[in-house]
Amino acid sequence: MPKKPSQAPLLDSHVATVDEQHQEIIRRLGLQALPTHETRWLPLERILVPDEKRVRVSKSLVQSVKQFGVLQVPSVVRCSPQEAEEEQTIYEVIAGRRRTKAAKLAGLTVLKVEDYAYSTPQLSALLALMENTQRSAAWVKEVADLRLLIDRRVGMTIQDLVACGFTRAGLTERIKIAHLPDLLLDQIVAGKVALDVARKLVRLTGDQLARVVQAAQEEPLTADLVKQALRVQITPAASSAQMAFPSWEPAPTFQPPALSSSVEEVPPPAALSLHQLIATLHAFTQSDVYQHVPETHQLVQALIQRLEIAAREMAPAPDHVLVG
């Protein structure tokens, strides 16, 4: 029985030229060539927003459009027959539905758009994806702009920015990043720091940030560098816990329980003695799951509970106990 031929890959990158790859992509988008497009102004009444009733637009976006206009133009495609009169032509939004609907709600009558001569569902999906990717990759520029606006010379607060049409939820993290120490912020604005590293930085304490700043003067700012700073910060804290019990020495036969990335497998506080808990915390700071916030919080809470129990057990009994 003959074997069914398998589907060929998009193109062999070792054989295909760049032009051949582009032609294959265009073919898979259902096109013979990329459509021409131009930037133009169109009456909003002739722009159709697909599934408009289900498009959710925040009041802050409408307010922003009303005050400052639509700063990033939507993309549209002609959906009327080619022989229709220009004044009667209807255009459909293929990227930027929220902005277009916000413009209608803001009372605008015309809208600047990128008008594509024609499209296919595949091309429309690709354009929308590319636009979202370009906007999500602009977080560094957003932080740089916020740094300028929250500077003492301008002094804008989050309330001021919300009044300009920004959402508080969308600003909170970016503003925290914009408030980081200058040495770290300079590297972020220069595009040398990944977003996940910046998000870790805003969760650090002041002492931990100071350690990261010191280390970042000699090596690149990476997730590993943040992890190292956290380890250095927590190790002395564990030593301080040992100093609070000067008579304690670690049991030589004790082996810290194995840690996993599953929160459920972290031993409960009642299952560990104070000595075991400190040893477990030492082992945890050296483990691969150290950066998992839920596990960290659970172990810290376990330590607090065990210390409270130990404090009550070590407290001297009162001379007289009243009963009843």
Secondary structure, DSSP 8 states (H G I E B T S, - for coil): ---------S--TTT--HHHHHHHHHHHTT-SS---EEEEEEEGGGEE-TTGGG----HHHHHHHHHH--SS--EEEE-S-TTS-GGG--EEEEE-HHHHHHHHHTT-SEEEEEEES---HHHHHHHHHHHHHHHHTTHHHHHHHHHHHTSTTT---HHHHHHTT--HHHHHHHHHHHTS-HHHHHHHHTT-S-HHHHHHHTTS-HHHHHHHHHHHTTS---HHHHHHHHHHHHHHHHHHHHHTSTT----TT-------S-GGGS--GGGS-HHHHHHHHHHHHTSTTTT-HHHHHHHHHHHHHHHHHHHHHHS---S-----
